[in-house]
Amino acid sequence: MWKKLAIIVIIVIFIDPIYTAGKAVVQQVITWANNDEIETMLLSTKEKIIDATAKLSENASIETATPIEEKPEEGVAVTASTSKTPEAKLVVTNAKEMADAMYAYYSSFSPTFEIQYKGNTQRIEQIVEEAYENAIKRDDYVYGHISKHSIRFEYGGKTATIFGEQSYLMTPEQAASVEMNVQEIIASINKKSLSDVEKVRAVNDYIVATTAYTEQTNASPHSAYTVLTEHGGVCQGYALLAHTMLQKLGIETKYIVGYVGQQGHAWNLVKLDNQWYHLDTTWNDPVPDRKGSIRYQYFLVDDRTMAKDHTWIAEDYPKATGTTYNYFHDVDFPAQVGQQIFYSNISDDNKLYVLDLKTGKSKRVSHSRAQYIVYADGWLYFSNYSRGAYLTKIRPDGSGEQILNREDTKDLFVKDGYLYFTTNELKKMAL
């Protein structure tokens, strides 16, 4: 007697070296063989932005279903084509339990799994597909780190065996390292008793200030691990690290994939006061890297503004229509003093402005074009690009502005009672 054998291959592909295509729409193609006891099924991702047919043909590997002699004592058909020995087995009886099992494997970054299903197998294809869809939608952070995976199953009348093989952008050890280090960062943020918008800003500032955009990394530049530990990476790593940090701070967030021009890109959506906003930490990080420099042009942005240079499948994500925090978008080189941010205004020729965080109102402090702004002991220090990028200081009320040197100056920071800055070399000045 021949037993039904089904194979499902689910492929997640790299459609661009910048990021892994995520949350793909799955289409079902069913081909019946002449023998109605044998079924072969292929589930493949539909690329969301452009036609990915060529990519699928390069990445997909479809096994041929072969009838297997039933072994009554086991009740489940097996094949010699299984390439890896599964690490463990779980027994499930419905789609929900199967989804739980799949997610447990994915979230632990396990390379293989084997799940035993016991029950009526008449709808086994739908059960496996439903379980898979349920599992991958649970956490964008986990799914965003899966680089490629496949699922196949074999079944008889009352049992089935589901096999999974997957690879990730980081190892289980690296994932554990991210978890431990992110918890420490989150604990330090939570000590400050911040509002939700301040928490989102803290995440943006941490990632932007500590990371340089680069593909030249030891581990995968697409992973949260690399952005966190090597302080370098690409947009996928930026967005995935932001995702897990925001989640742990209690901020509802989504990982979004789309395009900037013809190039793949990834960023986040965050929810504040029942409104969704875009957050692109990658595009808030200047390239080439400016040490410690942060900007907010893509901080809490609505759909209309984001669509000026980003594209995505809008129906796949919540609408972002809020404009509450638009006052952040002109801020570059911020220096916070209490509830005020002194900054270079990108909409007014980079002149020195101050933003009142309580009211959201801004006003000009000086006609000087200011960059690399820092604050210490009642003075603002900056590179004055109206005067040869010379080192300049000014009081927060706009009084007392004076030039301190006659050299092109950048990369200002304050430490241990000294103002450090770079001209042709690193220098310091006692405060």
FIZA-201424 format. One record per residue (C-alpha): x, y, z. Coordinates in steps of 0.25 Angstrom, whole numbers, plus 5000, padded with zeros to 4 digits. Layout:
% residues N
XYZ
...
***
This chain:
% residues 431
500050005000
500550144996
500550255006
500250405003
501550485003
501550635002
502750735002
502650885005
503750975002
503651115007
504751205003
505151345009
506151414999
507051524999
506451624988
507551724991
508851724999
508351835008
507251755015
506551625015
505151625009
504151605021
502751575023
502551525009
501151495003
501151335001
500451284989
500051134987
500251054975
499750914975
500150804964
499450674965
500150554959
499450444952
499450354964
498450424973
499050374985
500350464983
500250614985
501450714983
501250854987
502150974986
501951104994
502851214990
502951364994
502351474986
503351584986
502551714990
503151824982
503651764969
503551634962
504551544968
504351424959
505851414955
506251414970
505251304973
505851224962
507251244967
506951214982
505851104982
506150954983
504950864980
505050724984
504350614976
503250544984
503450394983
502450284988
502950225001
502550085006
501750095018
502350045031
501150005040
501950005053
502350145051
501050205045
501850315038
502650305024
504050355024
505050385013
506450365010
506550515005
506550575019
507850645019
508050675034
507650605047
506650685054
507050735068
505850705075
504350655073
503050715078
501650655077
500550745074
499050725070
498550845064
499050975056
499251055068
500150955075
500950945062
501051095061
501551095076
502550985073
503051055060
503251195067
503951125079
504951075069
505051205061
505251295073
506351205079
507051215065
507051065063
507551015050
506650905049
505350845055
504450725054
503050735059
502150605060
500650635057
499550535062
498150555057
497350555044
498250585032
497150615022
497550765023
498950745027
499450845016
498550955021
498950925036
500450935032
500251065025
499351125035
500351085046
501451145038
500751285035
500351285050
501851265055
502551365046
501551475049
501851475064
503151545064
503751635053
505051625060
505151475060
504651465045
505451585041
506751505045
506351385037
507151385024
506651255017
505751145022
504951025017
503850935022
503450795017
502550695022
502150545021
500850485025
499950365026
498450355030
498650395045
500050445047
501050545040
502450585042
502850735039
504350765036
504950905036
506250955032
506651095034
507851195034
507951325041
508751455041
509251425055
509651305063
508851265076
510051315084
510051445077
508551455079
508751425094
509751535094
508851635088
507751605098
508751625110
509251755105
507951815101
507351785115
508551865121
508251975111
506751975114
507051975129
507852105128
506752165120
505652125129
506352185141
506152325135
504552315136
504452365122
503152385114
502852295102
503352395092
504552415100
504852265100
504752255085
505652375084
506652305094
506652175085
506852265072
507952345079
508652215084
508752145071
509052275063
510152315072
510852185074
510752125059
511452155046
510752115033
511652005027
511551865020
513051845025
512751765037
513251635043
511851575046
510651595037
510351755035
508951715034
508751675048
508451745061
509651675067
510651745058
510051885060
510051865075
511451795077
512251845065
511551985064
511451965049
510451905040
509351935029
507851975030
507351845034
508251835046
507851975050
506351945049
506451805056
507251865067
506251975069
505051875068
505551795080
505951915088
504551985086
503851855089
504651835102
504251985106
502751955104
502652025091
501751955080
502651955068
502651885054
503851855045
503551905031
504251875018
504151955005
505052034996
505752164994
505852184979
506252044974
506952004986
506351914997
506251985011
505751955025
505152035036
504152035047
502752085051
502452125065
501152145072
500952265081
499652315087
498952225077
499652285065
500652215057
501952285052
503152245043
504452235050
505752225041
506952215050
507852185038
507452315031
507552395044
509052345044
509952435035
510852375024
511952385025
511852365039
511952485049
512452445062
511352455072
510452535063
508952515063
507852565054
506352555054
505852575040
505252435040
504852425054
503352405056
502952435042
501552425035
501252345022
501152475014
502552525018
503252385017
502652355003
503452474998
504652374997
504252245003
503352134996
502652025003
501351935001
500452025009
499251925011
500251835018
500451935030
499652025039
499452165033
500352275039
499652405039
500052475052
500852605051
500952635066
502552625066
502852695053
503652805061
504752705062
504952695047
505852815045
506852775057
508252745054
509452745064
508552745076
509052785090
508052775101
507952865113
506852835122
505552835114
506252915102
506952855090
507952955083
508152905069
508652935055
507352975047
507352895034
506252985028
506953115031
508353095026
508753025038
508653145047
508653125062
507253105068
506653055081
505452965082
504552965095
504152825097
502952865106
502352945095
502952895082
503253035078
504653075072
505353215071
506653255065
507853285075
508853335065
509053365051
510253285051
510253145044
510553045055
510952905055
511652805065
510852875076
511152845091
510752905104
511652925117
511653015129
510653115123
511253125109
510853065096
512153025088
512053005073
512753005059
512353135053
512153115038
511853255036
513253285040
514153175034
513653065043
514453135055
514153095069
513153185075
512353205088
511053265092
510153275103
508853205102
508053335102
508853375089
509853475097
511353475097
511653405084
513153405082
514153335073
515153245080
516153205069
516453225055
516453075050
515452985043
514852915056
513952795057
513552675066
513352755079
513152675092
513252705106
513952615116
514552625130
514552785130
515052795116
514552835103
515152735092
515152775077
515852735065
516552835055
517752765049
517852685061
517152655074
517252775084
516552815097
516252935105
515952955120
514552995123
***
